[in-house]
Amino acid sequence: MMLLTPSIKTYAWGRIGTKSLVAQLAAVFKPISGDTPYAELWMGSHPSGSCTLENGQTLTEYINENPDVLGKDVYSKFGPTLPFLFKVLSVETALSIQAHPDKNLASILHRRDPTNYADDNHKPEMAIAVTPFEVLCGFRSLTEIQNLIHGNSTQLCLLCSEATQNQRNNIWILCFWLQSFQNSVRLLAMLN
């Protein structure tokens, strides 16, 4: 058995200092700051925050040197990386809405823009609240979404022309998911 040190993310939306469950867990491995927003604790081999072993080696490096640790089936399907990223979140303020691409689109986006798409994996997610947590979930009906896009196609076109590359990619992902609607298909054509 190996002791893994998680990667700690200090995003602005995280809980401050010891109020944060992430900070409390991180304190096992290193000192924490009372005025830092501790947002996420990552356990995995993600390129933006791989765990480290006691000798300082990253989990990613260890897996690359010891691919058998994953087993043949996992290695043949996912390569030299863990097929999941375990996260603990400690949220102080509302999070932005996120839309993640499927595996195929994730691969395409990573090849096109590895700076903004650090890996080629999809992001299936599951949330389990271990402290009190409020969440809004669900979507408008497809008809409402279609009407919103149809009624705002001019604004969406302006947004596309003035957006950064990362924003255009996010709009492209939104349109990908809504590709059955005429206006989103037109936007996809404009973004390519």
C-alpha positions in Angstrom: 0.0 0.0 0.0 1.3 3.5 -0.9 0.4 6.8 0.8 -0.9 9.3 -1.8 -0.9 13.0 -1.2 -3.9 14.6 -2.9 -3.7 17.7 -5.1 -5.4 20.7 -3.5 -7.2 23.4 -5.5 -7.7 26.8 -4.0 -10.4 28.4 -6.3 -12.1 31.6 -5.2 -15.5 29.8 -4.7 -14.0 27.5 -2.0 -14.7 27.7 1.7 -12.1 29.7 3.7 -9.6 28.1 6.0 -10.7 25.5 8.5 -14.4 26.0 7.6 -13.5 24.0 4.5 -13.7 20.2 4.6 -11.0 20.2 1.9 -8.7 22.3 4.2 -9.4 19.9 7.1 -8.4 16.9 4.9 -5.4 18.7 3.4 -4.2 19.5 7.0 -3.3 15.9 7.3 -0.6 16.3 4.6 0.5 19.9 5.0 -0.2 23.2 6.9 -3.2 25.2 5.7 -3.8 28.9 5.7 -6.6 30.5 7.6 -7.5 32.9 4.8 -7.2 30.7 1.7 -10.3 29.4 -0.1 -9.9 25.6 -0.2 -12.2 24.4 -3.0 -11.2 20.9 -4.2 -9.1 17.9 -3.2 -8.2 15.7 -6.1 -7.2 12.0 -5.9 -6.1 10.7 -9.3 -3.6 11.1 -12.2 -5.1 14.1 -13.9 -2.5 16.3 -15.8 -3.7 19.4 -13.9 -3.3 17.8 -10.5 -1.9 14.3 -10.0 -1.5 12.8 -6.6 2.1 12.4 -5.3 3.7 9.5 -3.6 5.9 9.7 -0.5 9.0 9.8 -2.6 7.7 12.9 -4.5 6.9 11.1 -7.7 3.5 11.8 -9.2 0.9 9.1 -9.5 1.0 9.7 -13.3 4.8 9.0 -13.4 4.4 5.9 -11.2 1.7 4.5 -13.5 3.8 5.3 -16.6 6.7 3.3 -15.1 4.4 0.5 -13.7 1.5 0.1 -16.1 0.6 -3.3 -14.6 -0.6 -1.6 -11.5 -3.8 -0.7 -13.4 -4.4 -4.3 -14.6 -4.6 -5.4 -18.3 -8.3 -4.5 -18.9 -8.1 -1.0 -17.5 -4.7 -0.3 -19.2 -5.9 -1.6 -22.6 -9.1 0.5 -22.4 -7.8 3.8 -20.8 -4.0 3.7 -21.3 -1.6 4.8 -18.5 -4.0 6.8 -16.5 -6.7 6.3 -13.9 -10.1 6.2 -15.6 -11.6 8.5 -12.9 -10.8 11.5 -10.8 -12.1 11.4 -7.2 -12.8 14.9 -5.9 -13.9 16.4 -2.6 -15.5 19.9 -3.0 -16.0 22.5 -0.4 -18.2 25.2 -1.8 -18.8 28.6 -0.3 -20.4 30.4 -3.3 -22.4 29.3 -6.3 -20.6 27.4 -9.0 -20.9 28.1 -12.6 -22.9 25.8 -14.9 -20.7 23.2 -16.5 -21.3 21.3 -19.7 -18.8 18.5 -20.4 -18.3 16.9 -23.8 -18.7 13.1 -24.4 -15.5 11.0 -24.9 -15.4 11.6 -28.7 -15.8 15.3 -28.5 -13.3 15.5 -25.6 -10.7 13.8 -27.7 -11.3 16.2 -30.6 -11.2 19.3 -28.3 -8.0 18.1 -26.6 -6.3 17.6 -30.0 -7.4 21.1 -31.2 -6.7 23.0 -28.0 -4.7 21.1 -25.3 -4.2 24.4 -23.3 -7.9 24.7 -22.5 -8.7 21.0 -22.7 -6.0 19.4 -20.6 -7.1 15.8 -21.2 -9.1 13.8 -23.7 -11.5 12.3 -21.3 -15.2 12.8 -20.9 -16.4 13.9 -17.4 -19.2 11.7 -16.1 -19.9 13.0 -12.6 -21.6 11.9 -9.4 -22.1 14.0 -6.3 -22.5 12.7 -2.8 -23.0 15.4 -0.1 -21.0 14.7 3.0 -21.9 18.1 4.6 -25.1 20.2 4.2 -25.3 21.3 0.5 -27.9 22.9 -1.7 -28.0 22.2 -5.4 -30.2 23.2 -8.3 -30.5 20.7 -11.0 -32.5 20.1 -14.2 -33.0 21.8 -17.4 -35.7 23.8 -19.2 -37.8 21.7 -21.6 -36.3 21.3 -25.1 -39.1 23.5 -26.5 -38.2 26.3 -24.2 -34.5 26.0 -25.1 -35.3 26.0 -28.8 -37.4 29.1 -28.4 -34.6 30.9 -26.4 -32.0 30.1 -29.0 -34.4 31.0 -31.9 -35.3 34.3 -30.2 -31.6 35.2 -29.5 -29.7 34.0 -32.5 -28.5 37.5 -33.3 -27.1 37.9 -29.8 -25.5 34.5 -29.9 -23.8 35.4 -33.2 -22.4 38.6 -31.7 -21.2 36.7 -28.7 -19.4 34.3 -31.0 -17.6 37.1 -32.9 -16.5 38.8 -29.7 -15.7 35.7 -27.6 -12.2 34.4 -26.7 -11.2 31.1 -28.1 -12.1 29.3 -24.9 -15.5 31.0 -24.8 -16.1 30.0 -28.5 -15.2 26.4 -27.5 -17.7 26.5 -24.7 -20.4 27.9 -27.0 -19.4 25.1 -29.5 -20.0 22.5 -26.8 -23.4 24.0 -26.0 -24.3 23.9 -29.6 -23.1 20.4 -30.0 -25.5 19.3 -27.3 -28.3 21.2 -28.9 -27.4 20.3 -32.5 -30.9 19.1 -33.3 -32.1 22.7 -33.4 -31.7 24.7 -36.6 -30.0 27.7 -35.0 -27.5 25.7 -33.1 -26.5 23.9 -36.3 -26.0 27.4 -37.9 -23.8 28.4 -35.0 -21.8 25.2 -35.3 -21.1 26.0 -38.9 -20.0 29.6 -38.0 -17.7 28.4 -35.2 -15.8 25.8 -37.4 
